[in-house]
Amino acid sequence: MDEIGEAATWLHDIGVLLWVDINSCILHVFNPSTNCFSDHILPARVSTIIPTQRKNEVILALSGRLALYHLITKELTTITEIEANHPNLRPNDGKASPEGRLWLGIMHLTDHQNTGALYCMEKDFSLRKVLDRQCIPNGIVWDKTGTCMYYADSGKGCIHAYAYNQEKGEITFLRVAIQVPSQYGVPDGMTIDENGFLWVAHWGGFGVYIWNPQTGVLEDKIEIPVPNAASCTFGGKEKNQLFITTARAGLTEEEKVAYPTSGGLFVANVNARAGINHYPFITH
């Protein structure tokens, strides 16, 4: 079972699910067609998986750096040091945008009051800070037009909508799309369906919540038998399976006994189809 199962990522070209156990420094690979699992042990905490344009190659956010990783050869090659490298800071969630930039949240390990930031990596591997004074930067997705970015800050308990300029890689705040009531836990990783609804893993919320970002209305919920859902993504041959990663971190010993499958991977067949959620990072 994972301490913090995160970054659920479906690679359509090879039909596998990837996710990480952050503090255990593990990259998991699951092939549903063969029901085979494999673990890749990495040299540092790992929090984010970004596809590239090359088969079997991804970008990983490790403590202090972004690196290319080949799933077959297991070769790990540093792309760039993370500017915000600090012993008490680490990368958190991230995604590539429709035109191929990489967006990555940085968070403090213990102090979550305005200590985080959201960064963007350009196609030449240069990093720039886009948002400061964040709490726990988390899930990011774009709508089907690529002109609206949704971004969750778990520490603030909300999802913001930003106008997105693909040419410049710039964001402009539009509104708080969803303010999550505290009884639902906090928004963590998320994905988007073909109708533009946000499927949000809720830490402390026992499931994935389906939100309409235009109205802020909760449309539905996928229940799971553990408190801490951390990330989710659509996958499978028909793109109608929802994979959900969960965590044991933050639970008391009593809660670990009460919810023994915490940290497990869950899958639900859902009446929805994936939007585009895992764009590749594109270099020049």
C-alpha positions in Angstrom: 0.0 0.0 0.0 1.2 3.5 -0.9 2.0 6.1 1.7 1.0 8.8 -0.8 -0.2 7.4 -4.1 -0.2 10.2 -6.6 0.0 11.4 -10.2 -2.2 8.8 -11.9 -1.3 9.0 -15.6 -2.6 6.9 -18.4 -0.3 6.4 -21.4 -2.7 5.7 -24.3 0.1 4.7 -26.8 1.2 1.7 -24.7 -2.0 1.1 -22.7 -0.5 1.4 -19.2 -1.2 3.3 -16.0 1.6 5.0 -14.2 1.5 6.5 -10.7 3.9 7.2 -7.8 4.3 6.7 -4.1 5.9 10.0 -3.3 7.9 9.5 -0.2 8.8 5.9 -1.0 10.4 7.0 -4.2 8.5 4.5 -6.3 7.1 4.7 -9.8 4.4 2.1 -10.4 3.4 0.7 -13.8 0.2 -1.3 -14.3 -0.9 -3.0 -17.6 -4.6 -3.8 -17.3 -4.5 -6.1 -20.4 -2.0 -8.4 -18.8 -2.8 -7.5 -15.1 0.9 -7.1 -14.5 2.4 -4.6 -12.1 6.0 -3.4 -11.9 7.8 -1.0 -9.6 10.7 1.3 -10.5 12.8 2.5 -7.5 14.0 6.1 -7.9 16.7 7.9 -6.1 14.5 10.7 -4.6 10.9 11.6 -3.8 8.9 11.6 -7.0 5.5 13.5 -7.4 4.7 14.1 -11.1 4.6 12.2 -14.3 4.5 14.0 -17.7 4.4 12.1 -21.0 6.8 13.1 -23.8 6.5 12.6 -27.5 8.7 9.5 -27.3 7.3 6.1 -26.6 8.1 4.7 -23.1 9.6 8.0 -22.0 8.2 10.4 -19.4 9.3 13.4 -17.4 9.4 12.9 -13.6 9.5 15.6 -11.0 12.0 14.5 -8.3 13.2 16.4 -5.3 15.2 19.3 -6.7 15.0 18.4 -10.3 13.1 17.4 -13.4 14.3 14.4 -15.2 13.6 12.2 -18.3 13.0 8.6 -17.5 12.8 5.6 -19.9 10.4 2.9 -18.7 12.3 0.1 -20.5 16.0 1.0 -20.1 15.3 2.8 -16.7 17.7 5.5 -17.7 17.2 8.7 -15.7 18.6 12.0 -17.1 18.3 15.3 -15.4 16.7 18.1 -17.5 17.0 21.0 -15.1 17.4 21.8 -11.5 14.3 23.2 -9.9 14.9 26.8 -9.0 12.9 26.5 -5.8 15.2 23.7 -4.6 15.3 23.8 -0.8 15.4 21.0 1.8 11.9 21.8 3.0 10.3 22.3 -0.4 9.3 19.6 -2.9 7.5 19.3 -6.2 3.8 18.3 -6.0 1.3 17.9 -8.9 1.9 19.0 -12.4 0.7 18.6 -16.0 1.7 19.7 -19.5 -0.5 22.2 -21.3 -2.1 21.7 -24.7 0.8 23.4 -26.5 3.4 21.4 -24.6 4.7 23.6 -21.7 5.1 21.9 -18.3 3.3 23.3 -15.2 4.5 22.2 -11.8 3.5 23.1 -8.2 6.1 23.4 -5.4 5.0 23.0 -1.8 6.6 23.2 1.7 6.8 19.9 3.6 5.3 21.2 6.8 4.4 24.9 6.5 1.5 25.3 4.1 0.7 28.9 4.6 1.5 30.8 1.4 4.9 29.0 1.0 4.2 27.3 -2.3 4.4 28.4 -5.9 3.3 27.4 -9.4 6.0 27.2 -12.0 6.1 26.8 -15.8 8.8 25.1 -17.8 9.2 26.3 -21.3 10.2 24.2 -24.2 13.9 25.2 -23.8 13.7 23.8 -20.2 13.8 27.3 -18.6 11.7 27.6 -15.5 9.7 30.7 -14.4 7.5 31.3 -11.4 3.9 32.1 -12.4 2.1 32.2 -9.0 3.5 32.9 -5.6 2.1 32.6 -2.1 0.3 29.3 -2.8 -0.5 26.8 -0.1 -0.5 23.2 -1.5 -0.5 23.5 -5.4 -2.3 20.5 -6.8 -4.4 19.3 -9.7 -4.3 21.1 -13.1 -6.4 20.5 -16.2 -7.4 22.5 -19.3 -10.8 22.6 -21.0 -11.2 21.2 -24.5 -10.5 24.6 -26.1 -7.2 24.9 -24.3 -8.2 28.5 -23.3 -9.2 27.8 -19.7 -7.0 26.3 -17.0 -8.4 24.8 -13.8 -6.0 24.6 -10.9 -6.6 23.3 -7.3 -4.9 24.6 -4.2 -5.6 22.0 -1.5 -4.6 24.4 1.3 -7.2 26.9 0.2 -9.8 24.2 -0.5 -10.7 25.6 -3.9 -10.3 25.3 -7.6 -9.5 28.5 -9.6 -10.3 29.1 -13.3 -7.7 31.0 -15.3 -7.8 32.3 -18.9 -5.0 30.5 -20.6 -2.9 32.1 -23.4 -1.3 29.2 -25.3 1.0 31.5 -27.4 2.6 33.1 -24.3 2.0 30.4 -21.7 0.3 33.1 -19.5 -2.7 32.8 -17.1 -5.2 35.4 -16.0 -7.4 34.8 -13.0 -11.1 34.5 -13.9 -12.9 33.3 -10.8 -13.1 30.7 -8.0 -14.8 27.9 -10.0 -15.4 25.6 -7.0 -15.1 26.3 -3.3 -15.2 22.9 -1.6 -17.2 22.7 1.6 -14.9 21.4 4.4 -17.1 18.4 5.1 -16.0 17.1 1.6 -12.3 17.1 2.4 -10.0 19.1 0.2 -9.4 19.0 -3.6 -6.3 17.1 -4.7 -5.5 15.7 -8.1 -8.1 15.9 -10.8 -9.0 15.0 -14.4 -11.6 16.3 -16.9 -14.2 14.5 -18.9 -15.3 15.1 -22.5 -18.2 17.3 -21.2 -15.9 19.6 -19.3 -16.8 18.3 -15.8 -14.0 18.1 -13.3 -13.4 14.7 -11.6 -11.6 15.7 -8.4 -9.9 13.3 -5.9 -10.7 14.7 -2.4 -8.2 14.1 0.4 -10.4 13.3 3.4 -13.5 13.0 1.3 -13.8 9.2 0.7 -14.0 9.5 -3.1 -13.8 11.4 -6.4 -16.3 14.3 -6.7 -17.7 15.4 -10.0 -18.0 19.1 -10.3 -19.5 21.4 -12.9 -16.9 24.2 -13.1 -19.3 26.6 -14.8 -21.8 26.5 -12.0 -19.8 25.2 -9.1 -22.4 22.5 -8.6 -21.5 19.0 -7.3 -23.0 16.6 -9.9 -22.0 13.2 -8.5 -19.5 11.3 -6.5 -17.5 8.0 -6.9 -17.4 6.5 -3.5 -14.3 4.6 -2.3 -13.8 2.8 1.1 -10.8 5.0 2.2 -10.6 8.6 3.3 -7.7 10.0 1.3 -8.1 10.0 -2.5 -5.1 11.7 -4.0 -5.3 11.6 -7.8 -7.5 10.1 -10.6 -7.4 9.7 -14.3 -9.5 8.0 -17.1 -8.0 5.1 -18.9 -8.6 1.6 -20.3 -9.3 0.7 -23.9 -12.6 2.6 -24.0 -11.3 5.5 -21.8 -14.2 4.9 -19.4 -12.4 3.5 -16.5 -11.5 5.8 -13.6 -8.3 4.9 -11.8 -8.0 6.4 -8.3 -4.8 6.5 -6.2 -5.1 6.8 -2.4 -2.9 7.4 0.6 -2.2 6.1 4.1 -0.3 9.2 5.1 -2.1 11.4 7.6 -4.2 8.5 9.1 -4.1 7.6 12.8 -3.3 4.0 13.7 -7.0 3.5 14.4 -7.9 4.8 11.0 -5.4 2.5 9.3 -7.1 -0.4 11.0 -10.5 0.9 10.1 -9.6 1.5 6.5 -7.1 -1.2 5.7 -7.1 -0.7 1.9 -5.9 2.9 2.3 -2.9 3.4 -0.1 -4.4 1.1 -2.6 -5.3 1.6 -6.3 -9.0 1.6 -7.1 -10.7 1.4 -10.5 -14.4 2.2 -11.3 -16.2 1.7 -14.6 -18.0 5.0 -15.2 -20.6 6.4 -17.4 -18.3 9.1 -18.8 -15.6 9.5 -21.3 -12.2 11.1 -20.9 -11.4 14.6 -21.9 -7.7 15.2 -22.8 -5.9 15.1 -19.6 -2.3 14.1 -20.3 -0.7 16.3 -23.0 2.9 15.6 -23.7 5.8 18.0 -23.0 7.1 19.2 -26.3 10.6 20.5 -26.9 11.7 22.7 -29.8 
